[in-house]
Amino acid sequence: MLDRRDWLGWERRQAPEVELERVEAVHPRSHIHAVRETSARGGAFDLDTPTSPGSWEAALHSAGGACAMVEALLGGEAATAFCALRPPGHHAEPERAMGFCLFNNVAIAARHALDSLGAERVFILDWDVHHGNGTNATFYESPQVLYVSLHQWPFYPGSGAISDVGAGAGAGFSINLPVPAGSGEETWLSLVEHIAIPSAREFRPDLVLVSAGYDGHRDDPIADCELRTSSFGELARHARALAHGLGAPVAGVLEGGYDLAALASSVIATMEAFADGGEPPSLGPDDLTRAAAERVGQHWPVSL
């Protein structure tokens, strides 16, 4: 669909293979070796995470594309980008591949930005319908990354309760915003507007990354939320407005989404909102947002 629309006028770049030292900043060598060896024999890490002989190379390019993207953004080549690569990453914990994910692309990119590209703080907004347990685990004790996840709950992978806020120096820097099955645009946008964005604005990131999953779409066969294609455009508009107000670049890294028509149209809606900007809609807080504000307000200045 992007090809038919001339990639919306965006510059298209091929993803390079990641340098393994970038991966090692998030995953130990034992995990990297396991991904390489399991892929070579076409094995599976679990029922949701099969591999084939091509999976190793695909995973290297997926992580490499995310790293190249943040290099371009923080190098001043662009203010906006979208990394349309798979396998996805946000379920990959430092020592465990799971949920279709081999390496945690967004975590590797964020770590690269912090370690090598001059960023001091990175905000990650994860709107995939599943909790990004791997990203949460990677930065669980870090105050350098503010991680906000909206996700259906209870649901796979079973983590991401609102009480899970991080630990140690990272206490408060994990904001988990679970929503019940059947939740639609009003709930998701209310949580982003009144919880995620004010917290991120106070955090003042140098880089805004979105773990852009589209399995919250009402047509997706895996989950039970009710977002529309346009909903992802509005979510992206919030992220873009935040980044623009802070003078920071913003980018998406593709995660889930399993209805191909919904996936394609929603990626386009996201990219159009990233490029065109505009004011996101303002909604009054619902009861779920008010309850979340009581929790998150213990760490960040959110007020309703």
Backbone hydrogen bonds, N-H to C=O, Kabsch-Sander energy under -0.5 kcal/mol:
donor,donor_aa,acceptor,acceptor_aa,energy
5,R,1,M,-1.1
6,D,3,D,-1.6
7,W,2,L,-3.4
8,L,5,R,-1.9
9,G,6,D,-2.2
10,W,7,W,-2.6
13,R,11,E,-0.5
18,V,60,L,-1.4
22,R,19,E,-1.9
23,V,19,E,-1.1
24,E,20,L,-2.5
25,A,21,E,-0.6
25,A,22,R,-0.7
26,V,23,V,-2.0
27,H,23,V,-3.3
31,H,28,P,-0.8
32,I,28,P,-1.8
33,H,29,R,-2.8
34,A,30,S,-1.8
35,V,31,H,-2.3
36,R,32,I,-2.2
37,E,33,H,-2.7
38,T,34,A,-2.6
39,S,35,V,-2.1
40,A,36,R,-1.9
41,R,37,E,-1.3
42,G,39,S,-1.2
43,G,38,T,-2.8
45,F,49,T,-2.6
49,T,46,D,-1.2
51,T,43,G,-1.9
55,S,52,S,-2.2
58,A,54,G,-2.2
59,A,55,S,-2.8
60,L,56,W,-2.1
61,H,57,E,-2.1
62,S,58,A,-2.4
63,A,59,A,-2.3
64,G,60,L,-2.2
65,G,61,H,-2.7
66,A,62,S,-1.5
67,C,63,A,-2.0
68,A,64,G,-2.7
69,M,65,G,-2.2
70,V,66,A,-1.8
71,E,67,C,-2.0
72,A,68,A,-2.1
73,L,69,M,-2.3
74,L,70,V,-2.8
75,G,71,E,-1.3
76,G,73,L,-1.3
77,E,72,A,-2.4
78,A,72,A,-0.9
81,A,250,V,-1.3
83,C,252,G,-3.2
84,A,82,F,-0.9
85,L,83,C,-1.4
92,A,89,G,-2.1
93,E,91,H,-0.7
93,E,96,R,-1.8
96,R,93,E,-1.5
98,M,101,C,-1.3
101,C,98,M,-2.1
102,L,88,P,-0.7
105,N,103,F,-1.4
108,I,104,N,-2.6
109,A,105,N,-2.4
110,A,106,V,-2.4
111,R,107,A,-2.7
112,H,108,I,-2.2
113,A,109,A,-2.3
114,L,110,A,-2.1
115,D,111,R,-2.8
116,S,112,H,-2.5
117,L,112,H,-0.8
117,L,113,A,-0.8
119,A,113,A,-1.9
122,V,144,Q,-2.4
123,F,207,L,-2.5
124,I,122,V,-0.5
124,I,146,L,-2.7
125,L,123,F,-0.5
125,L,209,L,-2.6
126,D,124,I,-0.6
126,D,148,V,-3.3
127,W,125,L,-0.7
127,W,211,S,-1.5
128,D,211,S,-0.6
131,H,156,Y,-0.6
133,N,131,H,-1.8
134,G,90,H,-1.5
135,T,90,H,-1.4
136,N,132,G,-2.6
137,A,133,N,-2.5
138,T,134,G,-2.2
139,F,135,T,-1.8
140,Y,137,A,-1.1
142,S,139,F,-1.7
146,L,122,V,-2.0
147,Y,145,V,-0.7
147,Y,173,F,-2.7
148,V,124,I,-2.7
148,V,146,L,-0.5
149,S,175,I,-2.3
150,L,126,D,-2.5
151,H,177,L,-1.2
152,Q,129,V,-2.3
153,W,179,V,-2.4
158,G,155,F,-2.2
164,D,161,A,-1.9
165,V,163,S,-1.0
167,A,140,Y,-2.1
170,G,167,A,-2.2
171,A,168,G,-1.7
172,G,165,V,-2.6
173,F,170,G,-2.3
174,S,165,V,-1.5
175,I,147,Y,-3.3
175,I,173,F,-0.5
176,N,174,S,-0.6
177,L,149,S,-3.3
177,L,175,I,-0.5
179,V,151,H,-2.7
182,G,224,D,-2.6
183,S,180,P,-1.6
185,E,226,E,-0.5
188,W,184,G,-2.1
189,L,185,E,-3.1
190,S,186,E,-2.0
191,L,187,T,-2.1
192,V,188,W,-2.0
193,E,189,L,-2.9
194,H,190,S,-2.6
195,I,191,L,-1.7
196,A,191,L,-2.1
197,I,192,V,-2.9
199,S,195,I,-1.6
200,A,196,A,-2.5
201,R,197,I,-2.7
202,E,198,P,-1.9
203,F,199,S,-1.8
204,R,200,A,-1.9
206,D,121,R,-2.9
207,L,121,R,-0.9
208,V,249,P,-2.3
209,L,123,F,-3.0
209,L,207,L,-0.5
210,V,251,A,-2.4
211,S,125,L,-2.2
211,S,209,L,-0.5
212,A,210,V,-1.3
212,A,253,V,-2.0
213,G,211,S,-1.3
214,Y,256,G,-2.6
217,H,214,Y,-1.1
218,R,227,L,-3.1
220,D,217,H,-1.9
226,E,183,S,-3.1
227,L,216,G,-2.1
231,S,228,R,-0.6
232,F,228,R,-1.0
232,F,229,T,-0.8
233,G,229,T,-0.9
234,E,230,S,-1.8
235,L,231,S,-2.5
236,A,232,F,-2.3
237,R,233,G,-1.9
238,H,234,E,-1.9
239,A,235,L,-1.8
240,R,236,A,-2.8
241,A,237,R,-2.6
242,L,238,H,-2.2
243,A,239,A,-2.3
244,H,240,R,-2.9
245,G,241,A,-2.3
246,L,242,L,-1.3
247,G,243,A,-0.8
247,G,244,H,-0.7
248,A,243,A,-2.7
250,V,79,A,-2.2
251,A,208,V,-1.9
252,G,81,A,-1.6
253,V,210,V,-2.9
254,L,83,C,-2.4
255,E,212,A,-2.4
260,L,258,Y,-0.7
263,L,259,D,-3.0
264,A,260,L,-2.6
265,S,261,A,-2.3
266,S,262,A,-2.1
267,V,263,L,-2.4
268,I,264,A,-2.0
269,A,265,S,-2.1
270,T,266,S,-2.2
271,M,267,V,-2.7
272,E,268,I,-2.7
273,A,269,A,-1.9
274,F,270,T,-2.5
275,A,271,M,-2.1
276,D,272,E,-3.1
277,G,273,A,-2.1
283,L,281,P,-0.5
290,R,286,D,-2.2
291,A,287,D,-2.3
292,A,288,L,-2.2
293,A,289,T,-2.5
294,E,290,R,-1.3
295,R,291,A,-1.1
296,V,292,A,-3.0
297,G,293,A,-2.3
298,Q,295,R,-1.6
299,H,296,V,-2.4
300,W,296,V,-2.4
302,V,300,W,-2.2
